[in-house]
Amino acid sequence: MTTQYGFFIDSSRCTGCKTCELACKDYKDLTPDVSFRRIYEYAGGDWQEDNGVWHQNVFAYYLSISCNHCEDPACTKVCPSGAMHKRDDGFVVVNEEVCIGCRYCHMACPYGAPQYNAAKGHMTKCDGCYDRVAEGKKP
């Protein structure tokens, strides 16, 4: 394998609008219960009084997560059918025709990328839009 693709998300520019999540759902025609890309919000802080003057130290930032298409993916190691595999171009994908829906890959993945699709009876996950990448497009 000579190529390893991944996603670069500039978290300093992310406003948590979830447009990336919706674009993925739309392109992949996903049901409401399946999200290949998820947005997490981290917020905190409080107000402090200093000599009668109030100051705030609140913060919020967002993290956009999907499959990381790991170099050495845990999900592929536990798949008993071989459905979850790493392609030569570096994308980690599931062969839906071979998948038995055991969910071992979901349990092994530290990012929760593989998701069970009850309607289809097998696992699904972000495939990095490898078809678009092969055409020279962005995922």
C-alpha positions as CSV (number, residue, x, y, z in Angstrom):
1,M,0.0,0.0,0.0
2,T,1.5,3.3,-1.0
3,T,-1.4,5.7,-0.2
4,Q,-3.0,6.5,3.1
5,Y,-6.0,8.8,3.0
6,G,-7.5,10.5,6.0
7,F,-9.7,13.5,6.8
8,F,-8.3,16.9,7.8
9,I,-10.8,19.0,9.8
10,D,-9.6,22.5,10.9
11,S,-11.3,22.5,14.3
12,S,-10.5,26.1,14.8
13,R,-12.9,26.9,12.0
14,C,-15.7,24.5,13.0
15,T,-18.8,26.1,14.3
16,G,-20.7,22.9,15.0
17,C,-23.3,23.6,12.3
18,K,-23.3,19.9,11.3
19,T,-23.4,20.6,7.6
20,C,-20.6,18.1,7.0
21,E,-22.7,15.5,8.8
22,L,-25.8,16.3,6.8
23,A,-23.8,16.3,3.5
24,C,-22.5,12.8,4.3
25,K,-26.0,11.6,5.2
26,D,-27.4,13.0,2.0
27,Y,-24.7,11.7,-0.3
28,K,-24.9,8.2,1.3
29,D,-28.7,8.2,1.7
30,L,-28.4,7.3,5.3
31,T,-31.3,6.7,7.7
32,P,-31.7,9.1,10.7
33,D,-30.3,6.5,13.1
34,V,-27.0,6.1,11.2
35,S,-24.3,8.8,11.1
36,F,-20.9,8.1,9.5
37,R,-19.7,11.6,10.6
38,R,-20.6,12.8,14.1
39,I,-20.1,16.2,15.6
40,Y,-19.3,16.5,19.3
41,E,-19.5,19.7,21.4
42,Y,-17.2,20.3,24.3
43,A,-18.1,23.3,26.4
44,G,-17.4,24.6,29.9
45,G,-16.2,27.5,32.0
46,D,-18.0,29.9,34.3
47,W,-18.1,33.4,35.6
48,Q,-15.7,34.7,38.2
49,E,-16.0,37.8,40.4
50,D,-12.9,39.8,40.9
51,N,-13.3,42.8,43.2
52,G,-16.9,43.5,42.1
53,V,-16.1,42.9,38.4
54,W,-17.4,39.8,36.7
55,H,-15.3,38.0,34.1
56,Q,-16.2,34.9,32.1
57,N,-13.9,32.1,31.0
58,V,-16.4,30.1,29.0
59,F,-15.4,28.0,26.0
60,A,-16.9,25.8,23.4
61,Y,-15.3,23.8,20.6
62,Y,-16.5,21.1,18.2
63,L,-15.0,17.9,17.0
64,S,-16.0,16.2,13.7
65,I,-15.4,12.5,13.9
66,S,-15.8,9.7,11.3
67,C,-13.8,6.6,10.5
68,N,-10.1,7.4,10.6
69,H,-9.2,4.7,8.1
70,C,-6.5,3.6,10.5
71,E,-3.1,2.4,9.3
72,D,-3.5,-0.8,11.5
73,P,-7.3,-1.0,12.1
74,A,-8.6,-3.0,15.0
75,C,-12.0,-3.5,13.3
76,T,-10.4,-5.6,10.5
77,K,-8.6,-7.9,13.0
78,V,-11.8,-9.1,14.8
79,C,-14.0,-9.5,11.7
80,P,-14.6,-13.3,11.5
81,S,-16.0,-13.2,7.9
82,G,-13.3,-10.9,6.4
83,A,-15.9,-8.4,5.4
84,M,-14.2,-5.5,7.1
85,H,-10.9,-5.0,5.2
86,K,-8.4,-2.3,4.3
87,R,-8.2,-1.6,0.6
88,D,-4.9,-1.0,-1.3
89,D,-5.7,2.8,-1.3
90,G,-5.8,2.8,2.5
91,F,-9.6,3.1,2.9
92,V,-11.1,0.7,5.5
93,V,-14.4,-0.7,4.1
94,V,-17.0,-3.3,4.8
95,N,-18.1,-5.8,2.1
96,E,-21.8,-5.7,2.9
97,E,-22.4,-9.0,1.0
98,V,-20.0,-10.9,3.2
99,C,-20.8,-9.2,6.5
100,I,-22.7,-11.4,9.0
101,G,-23.6,-8.5,11.3
102,C,-21.8,-9.8,14.4
103,R,-20.8,-6.3,15.5
104,Y,-17.3,-7.3,16.6
105,C,-15.9,-4.5,14.5
106,H,-18.0,-1.9,16.3
107,M,-16.8,-3.2,19.7
108,A,-13.2,-3.1,18.6
109,C,-13.2,0.3,17.0
110,P,-12.2,3.1,19.5
111,Y,-14.1,5.6,17.4
112,G,-17.4,3.8,17.0
113,A,-17.2,4.0,13.2
114,P,-18.8,0.7,12.2
115,Q,-22.5,0.9,12.8
116,Y,-25.1,-1.8,12.6
117,N,-27.9,-1.2,10.1
118,A,-30.8,-3.2,11.4
119,A,-32.8,-2.7,8.2
120,K,-30.0,-4.2,6.1
121,G,-28.8,-6.7,8.7
122,H,-25.1,-5.9,8.4
123,M,-22.5,-3.4,9.4
124,T,-22.0,-0.1,7.6
125,K,-19.4,2.6,8.0
126,C,-17.7,5.6,6.3
127,D,-15.9,4.3,3.2
128,G,-14.0,7.6,2.7
129,C,-16.1,8.1,-0.5
130,Y,-13.4,6.1,-2.2
131,D,-15.4,6.3,-5.4
132,R,-15.2,10.1,-5.4
133,V,-11.5,10.0,-4.6
134,A,-10.9,7.7,-7.5
135,E,-12.4,10.3,-9.7
136,G,-10.1,13.0,-8.3
137,K,-12.9,14.6,-6.2
138,K,-12.8,15.4,-2.6
139,P,-14.6,13.0,-0.2
